[in-house]
Amino acid sequence: MSRLSLGVIFWSIATSLGLFSHPLQAHEPVIIAVNEDILPDYHRFLNNRAPLNIHEYKGNGARRDVVELVLLMQALKLGGFKPEVELRAEQSYLRSLRDIAEGRFITSAGLAWKADIDALPHAYFTSRPLIKQGEFTVGLYTSLNNQKAFNSLTPKLLMELNVVTNSQWKSDVQTLKDLGFKQISYSPNWVNMARMIEANRAEITLAPFQSTPNMSIAVGDVTLYPIKDIKVAISGSRHWPISRKHPQGETFYRALERGLAQLDAKGIIYKAYRECGFFHSEVKNWKLLEPQQ
C-alpha cells in the first residue's frame, strides 16, 4: 500500500466490510482518526472479513493497535451506532486529540492516556478503560544485530543505551526519565523509530509484547526483538476520547459504552489483548525495571 493511498479518506470501508447497513444518505459519515502505520496491518488482519465476524485476535497483522480498532468497530455495531464510519489517516497523537476536541474527528482508532484526556476534561466523553492502571507492560526492543543492547541485562548498563521514543507520548517519556535513561532521542513516528534502531542511530525503544515467534515486531522492513527477561510498566489507564463538540458525539459515546459493556462481560477485551500478545504469559516472571532511587 503506497503512502498516497494511506493518506486518503476511506469513504467506503464500513460498507465494503459489511459493518454498517445504514444508508449513507441518511447520516453524514463520522470520521475516526487512525495512525497511518496501523491501516495496512488492519486491512491485512481483516482479510475482507467484517469486524463483527472476528472471534480470534491473532494472526497476520494482529497487534495491539489493530486489535483496538477491531474492538472499537465491534463495540459500535453491538451498541447500535447507525451512521456511516470513515477512517482518516493521521500521523500525530496530539493533533488527533486536538481535532477530536474541536469536533473534526469523533474519536481516534487508538486509545489515549487518561492524563492526556484530563488535560481538556470538558472537551471529551471518556470511554471505560480498556487497559487499566498497572496493565500497560512493555518490552525494551532492539534490532537483532545489536549485541550491546541484548547484553545490557543490568539497570546500570541499560541506562547507558540510547532509547528512542515520540516526544508526544508523555507517559512513555516520563517513564524513561523516571527509570534514569541518560540518552533519550525523539522521532515523530513509529516507523522512523524502528529505522533509527536498524541504522544504529538509536539502540532501543519501548514496544508492546507480541504473539509472534520470539515476540518480534515487524515495522515495515525492520524487525525488532525484546531484550529477554526485562519489562517496563507505563503508569496510567487507556481510554477512547470522544468529542463532546461533534454533533454525533454523545450518541457515539453511549453506543460505544453499550457495546464495550457487552464485550467486557463476555471476556472478549481481555481475550483480544491476550491473543495479540499484549497480555503475554511468557513475560510474567520477567524482571520489572524500577525507577532509580
C-alpha positions as CSV (number, residue, x, y, z in Angstrom):
1,M,0.0,0.0,0.0
2,S,1.5,3.4,-1.0
3,R,1.9,6.4,1.2
4,L,-0.6,8.2,-1.1
5,S,-3.3,5.6,-0.5
6,L,-2.7,5.8,3.2
7,G,-3.4,9.4,3.2
8,V,-6.7,9.3,1.5
9,I,-10.1,9.1,3.2
10,F,-11.5,5.6,3.4
11,W,-15.1,6.5,2.4
12,S,-16.3,3.0,1.7
13,I,-14.6,1.0,4.5
14,A,-17.7,0.3,6.5
15,T,-20.0,-0.7,3.7
16,S,-17.3,-2.8,2.0
17,L,-16.8,-4.7,5.2
18,G,-20.5,-5.0,5.9
19,L,-20.1,-3.3,9.2
20,F,-22.9,-0.8,9.0
21,S,-26.0,-1.2,6.9
22,H,-27.5,2.2,7.4
23,P,-27.7,4.2,4.1
24,L,-25.0,6.8,3.6
25,Q,-27.7,9.4,2.6
26,A,-29.4,9.2,6.0
27,H,-26.3,10.4,8.0
28,E,-23.2,12.3,7.4
29,P,-20.3,9.9,8.0
30,V,-18.4,10.3,11.2
31,I,-14.6,10.5,11.0
32,I,-12.3,8.4,13.1
33,A,-8.6,9.3,13.1
34,V,-6.2,6.4,12.6
35,N,-2.4,6.4,12.6
36,E,-1.3,5.7,9.1
37,D,1.0,2.9,10.1
38,I,-1.9,0.9,11.5
39,L,-4.0,0.9,8.3
40,P,-2.0,-1.7,6.3
41,D,-2.0,-4.2,9.2
42,Y,-5.7,-3.6,10.0
43,H,-6.7,-4.5,6.4
44,R,-4.2,-7.4,6.4
45,F,-5.7,-8.7,9.6
46,L,-9.3,-8.3,8.5
47,N,-8.6,-10.0,5.2
48,N,-12.0,-8.9,3.8
49,R,-13.9,-10.0,7.0
50,A,-16.3,-7.8,8.8
51,P,-15.0,-6.8,12.3
52,L,-18.1,-8.3,14.0
53,N,-17.1,-11.7,12.4
54,I,-13.7,-11.6,14.1
55,H,-13.5,-14.1,17.0
56,E,-9.7,-14.7,17.2
57,Y,-7.3,-11.8,17.7
58,K,-4.1,-13.3,16.4
59,G,-2.6,-13.9,13.0
60,N,-1.2,-11.9,10.2
61,G,-1.3,-8.2,11.0
62,A,-2.5,-8.6,14.6
63,R,-1.0,-6.2,17.2
64,R,-2.4,-4.1,20.0
65,D,-3.3,-1.1,17.8
66,V,-5.0,-3.2,15.2
67,V,-6.9,-5.2,17.8
68,E,-8.1,-2.0,19.5
69,L,-9.5,-0.7,16.2
70,V,-11.3,-4.0,15.7
71,L,-12.8,-3.8,19.2
72,L,-13.9,-0.2,18.5
73,M,-15.8,-1.3,15.4
74,Q,-17.3,-4.3,17.2
75,A,-18.5,-2.2,20.1
76,L,-20.1,0.4,17.9
77,K,-22.0,-2.3,16.0
78,L,-23.1,-4.1,19.2
79,G,-24.1,-0.7,20.8
80,G,-26.4,0.1,17.9
81,F,-24.5,3.0,16.3
82,K,-26.1,3.6,12.9
83,P,-24.2,6.4,11.0
84,E,-21.5,5.6,8.5
85,V,-18.0,5.5,9.8
86,E,-15.0,6.8,7.9
87,L,-11.3,6.3,8.8
88,R,-8.9,9.1,8.0
89,A,-5.1,8.7,8.3
90,E,-3.4,10.9,10.9
91,Q,0.2,11.0,11.9
92,S,0.2,12.9,15.2
93,Y,-1.2,11.7,18.5
94,L,-1.6,15.3,19.9
95,R,-3.0,16.6,16.7
96,S,-5.7,13.9,16.8
97,L,-6.6,14.8,20.3
98,R,-6.9,18.5,19.4
99,D,-9.0,17.6,16.3
100,I,-11.3,15.4,18.4
101,A,-11.7,18.3,21.0
102,E,-12.6,20.6,18.2
103,G,-15.1,18.2,16.6
104,R,-13.3,17.5,13.4
105,F,-12.9,13.8,14.4
106,I,-15.3,12.0,16.6
107,T,-12.6,9.8,18.2
108,S,-9.3,8.1,17.3
109,A,-8.8,4.5,16.5
110,G,-6.1,4.2,19.1
111,L,-6.6,4.7,22.8
112,A,-5.3,7.7,24.7
113,W,-3.8,8.1,28.1
114,K,-6.2,9.3,30.8
115,A,-3.7,12.0,31.8
116,D,-3.9,13.5,28.2
117,I,-7.7,13.3,28.1
118,D,-7.9,15.0,31.5
119,A,-5.9,17.9,30.2
120,L,-9.1,19.0,28.4
121,P,-11.8,17.4,30.6
122,H,-14.7,19.4,29.1
123,A,-13.7,18.5,25.5
124,Y,-14.3,14.8,25.7
125,F,-16.6,12.0,26.8
126,T,-14.2,9.3,28.2
127,S,-14.8,5.6,27.5
128,R,-14.3,3.0,30.1
129,P,-10.7,1.9,30.4
130,L,-9.7,-0.9,28.1
131,I,-6.2,-1.0,29.7
132,K,-6.3,-0.3,33.5
133,Q,-3.7,1.2,35.7
134,G,-0.7,-1.1,36.0
135,E,-1.7,-3.3,33.0
136,F,0.4,-1.5,30.4
137,T,3.6,-3.6,30.4
138,V,6.0,-3.4,27.5
139,G,9.4,-4.6,26.5
140,L,12.7,-2.9,25.5
141,Y,13.0,-3.7,21.8
142,T,16.2,-3.6,19.6
143,S,17.5,-4.9,16.3
144,L,18.9,-8.4,16.0
145,N,22.4,-7.2,15.3
146,N,22.7,-5.0,18.4
147,Q,24.5,-7.4,20.8
148,K,25.4,-4.5,23.1
149,A,21.7,-4.0,23.8
150,F,21.0,-7.7,24.2
151,N,23.9,-8.0,26.7
152,S,22.7,-5.0,28.8
153,L,20.9,-7.0,31.4
154,T,21.5,-4.8,34.4
155,P,19.8,-1.4,35.1
156,K,23.2,0.3,35.1
157,L,24.0,-1.0,31.6
158,L,20.5,-0.4,30.2
159,M,20.6,3.3,31.3
160,E,23.6,3.8,29.1
161,L,21.7,2.9,26.0
162,N,20.2,5.4,23.6
163,V,16.4,5.0,23.7
164,V,14.1,6.5,21.1
165,T,10.5,7.5,21.6
166,N,8.0,10.1,20.5
167,S,8.0,13.4,22.4
168,Q,4.2,13.4,22.2
169,W,4.0,10.2,24.2
170,K,4.2,11.9,27.5
171,S,3.7,8.8,29.6
172,D,6.5,6.9,27.8
173,V,8.8,9.9,28.1
174,Q,8.1,10.3,31.8
175,T,8.6,6.6,32.4
176,L,12.0,6.7,30.6
177,K,13.1,9.7,32.6
178,D,11.9,8.2,35.9
179,L,13.8,5.0,35.1
180,G,17.0,7.0,34.7
181,F,17.8,6.7,31.0
182,K,20.6,9.2,30.2
183,Q,20.1,9.3,26.4
184,I,16.6,9.8,25.0
185,S,16.2,10.5,21.3
186,Y,12.9,11.6,19.7
187,S,11.2,10.7,16.5
188,P,7.7,11.8,15.2
189,N,6.5,8.3,14.2
190,W,6.9,4.6,14.9
191,V,8.3,3.6,11.5
192,N,11.1,6.1,11.8
193,M,11.9,4.9,15.3
194,A,12.4,1.4,14.0
195,R,14.6,2.6,11.2
196,M,16.7,4.6,13.6
197,I,17.4,1.5,15.6
198,E,18.2,-0.5,12.5
199,A,20.6,2.2,11.4
200,N,22.2,2.3,14.9
201,R,21.2,5.9,15.4
202,A,19.3,4.6,18.5
203,E,19.6,1.3,20.3
204,I,16.2,0.5,22.0
205,T,12.6,1.6,22.2
206,L,9.6,0.7,24.3
207,A,7.1,-1.6,22.5
208,P,4.2,-3.9,23.4
209,F,4.9,-7.6,23.5
210,Q,3.7,-9.6,20.5
211,S,2.2,-13.1,19.9
212,T,4.8,-13.7,17.1
213,P,7.8,-16.2,17.5
214,N,10.3,-14.6,19.9
215,M,7.8,-11.8,20.4
216,S,9.3,-10.0,17.5
217,I,7.6,-7.0,15.9
218,A,7.7,-6.1,12.2
219,V,7.7,-2.4,11.4
220,G,7.8,-2.1,7.6
221,D,11.0,-3.8,6.5
222,V,12.5,-3.7,10.0
223,T,12.1,-6.4,12.7
224,L,12.7,-5.7,16.4
225,Y,13.1,-8.1,19.3
226,P,12.8,-7.7,23.0
227,I,15.7,-7.8,25.4
228,K,15.0,-11.0,27.3
229,D,13.9,-11.0,31.0
230,I,13.3,-7.2,31.1
231,K,9.9,-5.4,31.1
232,V,8.7,-1.9,31.9
233,A,5.4,-0.8,33.3
234,I,4.0,2.5,32.0
235,S,1.7,4.3,34.5
236,G,-1.8,5.2,33.6
237,S,-5.0,3.8,32.1
238,R,-6.0,3.9,28.4
239,H,-9.4,5.1,27.0
240,W,-11.1,6.4,23.9
241,P,-11.7,10.1,23.9
242,I,-15.0,11.1,22.2
243,S,-15.7,14.6,21.1
244,R,-18.3,16.5,23.0
245,K,-18.4,19.1,20.3
246,H,-19.2,16.7,17.5
247,P,-22.9,16.6,16.7
248,Q,-22.9,12.8,17.0
249,G,-20.5,12.7,20.0
250,E,-22.9,11.8,22.7
251,T,-24.7,9.2,20.6
252,F,-21.4,7.7,19.6
253,Y,-20.2,7.6,23.2
254,R,-23.4,5.9,24.5
255,A,-23.4,3.3,21.7
256,L,-19.7,2.6,22.4
257,E,-20.2,2.1,26.1
258,R,-23.1,-0.2,25.5
259,G,-21.0,-2.3,23.1
260,L,-17.9,-2.3,25.3
261,A,-20.1,-3.5,28.3
262,Q,-21.1,-6.5,26.2
263,L,-17.6,-7.3,25.1
264,D,-16.3,-6.9,28.6
265,A,-19.0,-9.1,30.1
266,K,-18.0,-11.9,27.7
267,G,-14.3,-11.5,28.4
268,I,-13.6,-10.5,24.8
269,I,-11.5,-7.5,25.6
270,Y,-9.1,-9.4,27.8
271,K,-9.1,-12.3,25.2
272,A,-8.2,-9.9,22.4
273,Y,-5.2,-8.4,24.3
274,R,-4.0,-11.9,25.3
275,E,-4.3,-13.3,21.8
276,C,-2.5,-10.4,20.1
277,G,0.4,-10.8,22.7
278,F,-0.1,-7.6,24.6
279,F,-1.0,-9.6,27.8
280,H,1.8,-12.1,27.4
281,S,2.1,-15.1,29.7
282,E,5.8,-15.6,28.9
283,V,6.8,-12.3,30.5
284,K,5.0,-12.9,33.8
285,N,8.3,-13.6,35.6
286,W,10.5,-11.2,33.8
287,K,12.2,-8.6,35.9
288,L,10.3,-5.3,36.1
289,L,12.6,-2.4,35.6
290,E,12.1,0.0,38.6
291,P,12.7,3.8,38.8
292,Q,16.1,4.6,40.2
293,Q,16.1,5.9,43.8
